[in-house]
Amino acid sequence: MAIFRAREVHQLSDVELQENMEKLRMELLQKYGKVSAGGASENPGRIREVRRTIARILTEQGMRKRA
């Protein structure tokens, strides 16, 4: 799953935002599961980037609801 920047998130439709949110949350759960099982992540910074992208999407969805 790609990491989106704020400008890219702003350009996505509501359906695309929801689809990407679901994919990112599944990826995050898989990464957390691997770490909690004692395994080392291939890219530890990926968890942080996924969390930030989820936050960007949630922020954009909130802004669209208010507008």
SETI-152617 format. One line per 5 residues: number of its first residue (from 1); their letters; for each residue x, y, z of N, C-alpha, C. Coordinates in nm, 4 decimals. Layout:
residues N
NUM) A) X,Y,Z,X,Y,Z,X,Y,Z; ...
***
This chain:
residues 67
1) MAIFR) 0.0853,-0.1183,0.0000,0.0000,0.0000,0.0000,0.0888,0.1231,0.0000; 0.0508,0.2187,-0.0794,0.1294,0.3402,-0.0929,0.1049,0.4350,0.0241; 0.2046,0.5136,0.0529,0.1930,0.6184,0.1527,0.1510,0.7450,0.0791; 0.0464,0.8094,0.1280,-0.0064,0.9294,0.0638,0.0331,1.0532,0.1428; 0.0616,1.1572,0.0722,0.0863,1.2875,0.1329,-0.0460,1.3636,0.1359
6) AREVH) -0.0501,1.4739,0.2074,-0.1739,1.5497,0.2267,-0.2348,1.5934,0.0934; -0.1529,1.6366,0.0021,-0.2024,1.6818,-0.1280,-0.2670,1.5661,-0.2044; -0.2058,1.4476,-0.1960,-0.2605,1.3309,-0.2649,-0.3918,1.2858,-0.2015; -0.3991,1.2913,-0.0691,-0.5209,1.2524,0.0022,-0.6342,1.3457,-0.0351; -0.6046,1.4724,-0.0490,-0.7065,1.5724,-0.0830,-0.7683,1.5455,-0.2199
11) QLSDV) -0.6923,1.4859,-0.3105,-0.7390,1.4625,-0.4462,-0.8216,1.3345,-0.4608; -0.8211,1.2479,-0.3594,-0.8942,1.1216,-0.3677,-1.0434,1.1425,-0.3434; -1.1235,1.0538,-0.4010,-1.2676,1.0596,-0.3774,-1.2996,0.9960,-0.2419; -1.4237,1.0118,-0.1976,-1.4649,0.9552,-0.0692,-1.4530,0.8030,-0.0680; -1.4891,0.7397,-0.1781,-1.4822,0.5937,-0.1878,-1.3365,0.5478,-0.1829
16) ELQEN) -1.2504,0.6170,-0.2551,-1.1084,0.5823,-0.2546,-1.0477,0.6008,-0.1160; -1.0885,0.7054,-0.0462,-1.0394,0.7269,0.0897,-1.0770,0.6101,0.1799; -1.2010,0.5658,0.1699,-1.2481,0.4562,0.2536,-1.1752,0.3263,0.2206; -1.1558,0.2987,0.0931,-1.0851,0.1774,0.0517,-0.9407,0.1785,0.1012; -0.8742,0.2913,0.0847,-0.7353,0.3017,0.1293,-0.7253,0.2915,0.2801
21) MEKLR) -0.8229,0.3462,0.3516,-0.8235,0.3376,0.4978,-0.8295,0.1922,0.5427; -0.9178,0.1153,0.4804,-0.9307,-0.0259,0.5168,-0.8014,-0.1024,0.4896; -0.7397,-0.0770,0.3747,-0.6149,-0.1454,0.3399,-0.5025,-0.1090,0.4364; -0.4938,0.0196,0.4698,-0.3883,0.0634,0.5605,-0.4075,0.0083,0.7014; -0.5313,0.0019,0.7462,-0.5571,-0.0540,0.8794,-0.5229,-0.2023,0.8846
26) MELLQ) -0.5518,-0.2746,0.7771,-0.5154,-0.4164,0.7723,-0.3630,-0.4330,0.7730; -0.2944,-0.3495,0.6972,-0.1484,-0.3547,0.6946,-0.0915,-0.3251,0.8329; -0.1481,-0.2259,0.9000,-0.1003,-0.1896,1.0333,-0.1218,-0.3037,1.1322; -0.2375,-0.3692,1.1253,-0.2641,-0.4833,1.2129,-0.1646,-0.5966,1.1879; -0.1320,-0.6206,1.0627,-0.0355,-0.7249,1.0303,0.1023,-0.6906,1.0851
31) KYGKV) 0.1422,-0.5648,1.0710,0.2736,-0.5219,1.1216,0.2793,-0.5331,1.2739; 0.1736,-0.4859,1.3413,0.1700,-0.4956,1.4876,0.1687,-0.6415,1.5330; 0.0978,-0.7268,1.4600,0.0931,-0.8683,1.4936,0.2295,-0.9334,1.4836; 0.3021,-0.8980,1.3800,0.4361,-0.9535,1.3611,0.5306,-0.9087,1.4716; 0.5222,-0.7822,1.5082,0.6100,-0.7286,1.6126,0.5748,-0.7892,1.7479
36) SAGGA) 0.4454,-0.8025,1.7765,0.4041,-0.8553,1.9061,0.4365,-1.0040,1.9195; 0.4495,-1.0741,1.8069,0.4851,-1.2154,1.8105,0.6351,-1.2349,1.8307; 0.7071,-1.1258,1.8340,0.8503,-1.1332,1.8594,0.9352,-1.1196,1.7357; 0.8737,-1.1048,1.6220,0.9492,-1.0898,1.4984,0.9919,-0.9457,1.4776; 1.0954,-0.9298,1.4010,1.1435,-0.7960,1.3693,1.0838,-0.7527,1.2360
41) SENPG) 1.0390,-0.6305,1.2305,0.9834,-0.5767,1.1074,1.0963,-0.5514,1.0079; 1.0673,-0.5743,0.8786,1.1683,-0.5477,0.7764,1.2006,-0.3991,0.7702; 1.0965,-0.3190,0.7890,1.1115,-0.1744,0.7808,1.0374,-0.1126,0.8993; 1.1054,-0.0883,1.0104,1.0376,-0.0374,1.1293,0.9723,0.0998,1.1096; 1.0234,0.1804,1.0201,0.9657,0.3115,0.9939,0.8332,0.3040,0.9206
46) RIREV) 0.8041,0.1897,0.8633,0.6802,0.1725,0.7877,0.5580,0.1866,0.8779; 0.5667,0.1363,1.0014,0.4541,0.1469,1.0953,0.4208,0.2932,1.1196; 0.5219,0.3728,1.1405,0.5009,0.5158,1.1651,0.4374,0.5841,1.0440; 0.4861,0.5511,0.9251,0.4317,0.6113,0.8041,0.2865,0.5695,0.7806; 0.2544,0.4444,0.8089,0.1165,0.3978,0.7918,0.0253,0.4712,0.8886
51) RRTIA) 0.0697,0.4850,1.0133,-0.0115,0.5567,1.1124,-0.0345,0.7013,1.0707; 0.0672,0.7649,1.0181,0.0537,0.9045,0.9740,-0.0405,0.9164,0.8543; -0.0330,0.8217,0.7632,-0.1223,0.8245,0.6476,-0.2669,0.8046,0.6914; -0.2890,0.7147,0.7867,-0.4248,0.6956,0.8403,-0.4744,0.8258,0.9019; -0.3880,0.8939,0.9741,-0.4270,1.0216,1.0346,-0.4600,1.1252,0.9277
56) RILTE) -0.3838,1.1281,0.8197,-0.4126,1.2221,0.7102,-0.5501,1.1945,0.6494; -0.5806,1.0669,0.6305,-0.7098,1.0306,0.5719,-0.8235,1.0680,0.6661; -0.8066,1.0397,0.7954,-0.9104,1.0749,0.8928,-0.9318,1.2265,0.8986; -0.8241,1.3014,0.8897,-0.8343,1.4472,0.8904,-0.9112,1.4958,0.7686; -0.8801,1.4415,0.6533,-0.9488,1.4810,0.5301,-1.0969,1.4447,0.5363
61) QGMRK) -1.1288,1.3273,0.5883,-1.2687,1.2870,0.6005,-1.3433,1.3805,0.6955; -1.2811,1.4204,0.8035,-1.3432,1.5139,0.8962,-1.3676,1.6496,0.8335; -1.2710,1.6966,0.7560,-1.2853,1.8257,0.6883,-1.3994,1.8211,0.5873; -1.4148,1.7089,0.5191,-1.5222,1.6964,0.4198,-1.6589,1.6895,0.4864; -1.6667,1.6300,0.6037,-1.7948,1.6241,0.6737,-1.8389,1.7630,0.7191
66) RA) -1.7432,1.8451,0.7620,-1.7763,1.9799,0.8089,-1.8132,2.0725,0.6944; -1.7591,2.0469,0.5762,-1.7832,2.1380,0.4625,-1.9136,2.1115,0.3927
***
